[in-house]
Amino acid sequence: MLKCIGISGSLHVDSEGLNGSNEYSYSNKDYVDAVCKLDLMPFILPISTDEKIIKEQVKKMDAIILQGGHDVNPLLFNEEPKKNLGKTLRDRDFYDLKLIEYAIEEKKPILGICRGLQILNVYFGGSLHQDINENTDFDIKHLQEQPAYEPTHNVFCENGSYMQKKLGDKFLVNSFHHMAIKDIAKNFNIAATSKDGIVEAVEDKENKILAVQWHPEMLIKNSSKMKVLFEHLNDNYFN
């Protein structure tokens, strides 16, 4: 029987719909395709604010992917919003935080991608740079203009990390973000960084968490290396 992989949903508002303003629950197709590539069964989980529903969603899944998208509300890590903060979505923040809580309770593996890494760090008490462009130390282009399937900068794995064991000392990734980890949550081990010091990946074996700042679901079409990250959904990344 195929394992069921829950992909955290996002919300799109179409103000030009036939019936006026319509809201759509969705996931980027790249996440669905990546899960299917590993012979796993994807399920897009629509945002809910009903905790009973969220808990049941998690129980029915074998693992959870927290996908990219909206900025994380800085009020969640005790900061006021700065002028370069992008669009946030309160219900999505609530939903993702509850997904994390219940996945940990149920001991289900979590793969965080881009925003997924960021919201995981906030859940465990860390903080975020609201806009890395405000810090001149971060001089690598982290919001690329090349196609999404094209890697544009290196990440360097930490000695002794599972990521180094699986993927080697360095490799190329794509990059589409302006938020990033600032203060890292205490339970996370840094697995990879960019040359300018951005935390690009974290690991937490105890809570079955792997999270990356790049978008492996877009690279997996042309990079067999990225399959290793999705194998975490089979609970074997830390073996």
C-alpha positions in Angstrom: 0.0 0.0 0.0 1.3 3.4 -0.9 2.1 5.8 1.9 -0.1 8.9 2.1 1.7 12.2 2.0 -0.1 15.4 3.1 0.9 18.6 1.4 0.0 21.7 3.4 -2.4 23.7 1.3 -2.2 27.4 0.4 -5.0 29.9 -0.5 -5.4 31.8 -3.7 -7.9 34.6 -4.0 -9.2 35.2 -7.6 -10.8 38.6 -7.7 -11.7 38.2 -11.4 -13.7 35.0 -11.1 -17.0 34.5 -12.8 -18.8 34.8 -9.4 -16.8 37.7 -8.1 -14.0 37.1 -5.6 -13.3 33.4 -5.2 -10.9 31.6 -2.8 -9.1 28.4 -3.9 -7.3 25.9 -1.8 -4.3 24.6 -3.8 -0.8 23.3 -3.9 1.8 23.9 -6.6 1.8 20.9 -8.9 5.6 20.4 -8.4 5.0 19.1 -4.9 2.4 16.6 -6.2 4.7 15.4 -9.0 7.7 15.1 -6.6 5.7 12.9 -4.3 4.5 10.7 -7.1 8.1 10.3 -8.4 8.8 8.3 -5.2 5.7 6.1 -5.6 4.0 7.9 -2.7 0.4 9.1 -2.7 0.0 12.9 -2.4 -3.0 14.6 -0.7 -3.4 18.3 -0.7 -4.6 19.4 2.7 -6.9 22.5 2.6 -6.4 25.2 5.2 -8.7 24.9 8.2 -9.0 26.7 11.6 -10.8 23.7 13.1 -8.3 21.9 15.3 -10.3 18.7 15.2 -10.2 18.6 11.5 -6.4 19.4 11.4 -5.7 16.6 13.9 -7.7 14.1 11.8 -5.9 15.2 8.6 -2.6 14.5 10.3 -3.7 11.2 11.7 -4.7 10.0 8.2 -1.3 10.9 6.7 2.0 9.0 6.9 4.1 12.2 6.6 3.6 15.9 6.0 5.2 18.4 3.6 5.0 22.1 4.6 5.2 23.9 1.3 6.5 27.4 0.4 4.5 30.6 -0.1 3.4 33.5 2.2 5.7 35.3 4.5 5.4 34.2 8.2 3.8 36.9 10.4 6.6 38.4 12.5 4.3 38.9 15.4 4.7 35.2 15.9 8.3 35.7 16.9 7.8 39.0 18.8 8.7 41.5 16.1 6.7 44.3 14.5 6.3 44.0 10.7 8.9 45.9 8.7 8.3 47.8 5.5 9.7 45.0 3.2 7.6 42.2 4.7 5.6 40.4 2.0 2.0 39.2 2.2 1.1 37.1 5.2 -2.0 35.0 5.9 -3.1 34.6 9.5 -5.2 31.4 8.9 -2.3 29.8 7.1 0.1 30.5 9.9 -2.4 29.0 12.4 -2.9 26.0 10.2 0.7 25.2 9.6 1.6 25.6 13.3 -1.2 23.1 14.2 0.0 20.7 11.5 3.5 20.8 13.1 2.1 20.3 16.6 0.0 17.3 15.6 2.6 15.7 13.3 5.0 15.8 16.2 2.4 14.2 18.6 1.8 11.5 16.0 5.5 11.1 15.3 5.0 11.7 11.6 8.0 12.8 9.5 7.9 16.5 8.3 9.6 17.9 5.3 9.7 21.7 5.4 10.4 23.6 2.2 11.2 27.4 2.0 8.3 28.9 4.2 8.1 25.4 5.7 11.6 25.7 7.1 10.8 29.2 8.4 7.5 28.3 10.1 9.1 25.2 11.7 11.9 27.4 13.1 9.3 29.8 14.6 7.2 27.0 16.0 10.2 25.9 18.1 11.1 29.3 19.3 13.4 30.7 16.7 13.2 33.9 14.7 13.5 35.1 11.1 15.1 37.9 9.1 12.0 39.6 7.6 14.0 40.7 4.6 17.6 39.5 4.1 18.2 42.4 1.6 18.4 44.7 4.6 21.6 43.0 5.7 24.6 43.8 3.5 26.4 40.6 4.7 24.0 38.6 2.6 25.3 39.3 -0.8 24.3 36.2 -2.8 21.2 36.5 -5.0 18.6 34.5 -3.1 15.6 35.5 -5.3 16.7 34.1 -8.6 15.4 35.2 -12.0 16.4 32.0 -13.8 13.8 29.2 -14.3 12.8 27.4 -11.1 14.3 24.1 -12.3 17.8 25.7 -12.7 20.1 25.7 -9.6 21.9 29.0 -9.1 24.1 28.9 -6.0 26.0 26.5 -3.8 25.1 25.2 -0.3 27.7 23.8 2.0 26.9 20.9 4.3 27.9 20.9 7.9 30.4 18.2 8.9 28.7 15.3 10.6 25.2 16.2 9.3 23.0 13.6 7.7 22.8 15.9 4.7 26.6 15.7 4.2 26.3 11.9 4.5 23.6 11.8 1.9 24.5 14.5 -0.5 28.2 15.3 0.0 30.1 18.5 1.1 28.4 20.9 -1.4 25.8 21.1 -4.2 23.8 23.6 -6.2 20.3 24.7 -5.3 17.6 27.1 -6.6 16.5 30.1 -4.5 13.3 32.0 -4.1 13.1 33.7 -0.7 13.7 37.0 1.1 13.0 35.7 4.7 15.5 33.4 6.4 16.3 32.0 9.7 17.9 34.5 12.1 17.9 32.9 15.6 17.8 29.2 15.1 15.5 27.0 17.3 17.5 25.2 20.0 16.5 21.7 18.9 17.6 22.2 15.3 21.0 21.2 13.9 22.2 23.3 11.0 22.7 20.9 8.0 23.7 23.3 5.3 24.4 27.0 4.7 25.1 29.3 1.8 28.4 31.0 1.3 27.1 34.3 2.8 25.8 32.5 5.9 22.1 31.9 5.3 20.8 28.7 7.0 19.8 26.6 4.1 18.8 23.3 5.8 18.1 22.0 9.3 17.7 18.6 10.8 15.9 17.3 13.9 16.2 13.5 14.2 14.1 13.3 17.4 11.1 15.0 15.9 11.7 13.5 12.4 12.1 16.9 10.8 14.1 17.8 7.7 13.7 21.3 6.3 15.4 23.2 3.5 15.3 26.8 2.3 15.4 26.0 -1.4 12.8 24.2 -3.6 13.8 20.6 -4.2 10.3 19.8 -5.7 11.3 22.0 -8.6 14.7 20.6 -9.0 13.8 16.9 -8.8 12.9 16.7 -12.5 16.5 17.2 -13.4 18.4 16.3 -10.2 18.3 12.8 -8.9 20.1 14.1 -5.7 16.9 15.8 -4.6 15.1 12.5 -4.3 17.1 11.9 -1.1 15.2 14.7 0.6 11.8 13.3 -0.3 12.9 9.8 0.9 12.6 11.4 4.3 8.8 11.0 3.9 9.5 7.2 4.0 11.2 7.8 7.4 14.6 6.6 6.2 16.5 9.9 5.8 18.1 9.6 9.3 19.0 5.9 8.9 
